Structures are given as C-alpha cells and as structure tokens.
C-alpha cells in the first residue's frame, strides 16, 4: 500500500512563499520538509504547483533584476561588472589560469578475477 502524500494546500503555499522570497528550489523543499526530488515529482503530478513554482521564481528574478538595475544606476561598479560578466560572458568573464607541474603516480589493483585471467 502506498504511503499517503504530504502534498496539500499548506505545503504548496509554503513552497511558493519560499520561492517568491528568492530561495532556491532545494531550500524551499527542505523548509517544507521534503526532498528536492519530491518537489520535482509533485510538479510533474500537480499542474497548479508547477505553474505556481514557475510564477514564484519569475517574481523573485524580476525583483532581483530591479535591485541589480538600481545598483548599476547608482554607480555600483561591482554590480555593473557582475551583470556584464553574466550577460556578456565571452567578453567580460573573469578567467583564471592554473598550471600544475610535478609527477603523477598511480597504482591499479585488480581483485575478484581468476588468477590465470591476468
């Protein structure tokens, strides 16, 4: 017999409220007492939840965009650079070089097979 679902109007609203506040899907799931995988399953099963999750994320993104725009308009150089590095990555992203020198030693142990198979 299948276990009864935790899904209901209360948990639905808890998830949406967390997402509207800007939290990730993982954090919203954890605060609601479920796993992120469960949220994905519920979104596939319950169309109203899927719609509300997408709308909540869009609201959070819109609010973040307005905040970033205000920071850029106020002359915030870091906000400006971050915006450009995301929107025009090929031209503005930061790059890092990593050079590693030295020796690499490995060993391989084979177990579980017949001795004559080697």
C-alpha positions, 0 to 999 in steps of 0.5 A: 500500500502506498504511503499517503502524500504530504502534498496539500494546500499548506505545503504548496503555499509554503513552497511558493512563499519560499520561492517568491522570497528568492530561495532556491528550489532545494531550500524551499523543499527542505523548509517544507520538509521534503526532498528536492526530488519530491518537489520535482515529482509533485510538479510533474503530478500537480499542474497548479504547483508547477505553474505556481513554482514557475510564477514564484521564481519569475517574481523573485528574478524580476525583483532581483533584476530591479535591485541589480538595475538600481545598483548599476544606476547608482554607480555600483561598479561591482554590480555593473561588472557582475551583470556584464560578466553574466550577460556578456560572458565571452567578453567580460568573464573573469578567467583564471589560469592554473598550471600544475607541474610535478609527477603523477603516480598511480597504482591499479589493483585488480581483485575478484578475477581468476588468477590465470585471467591476468 
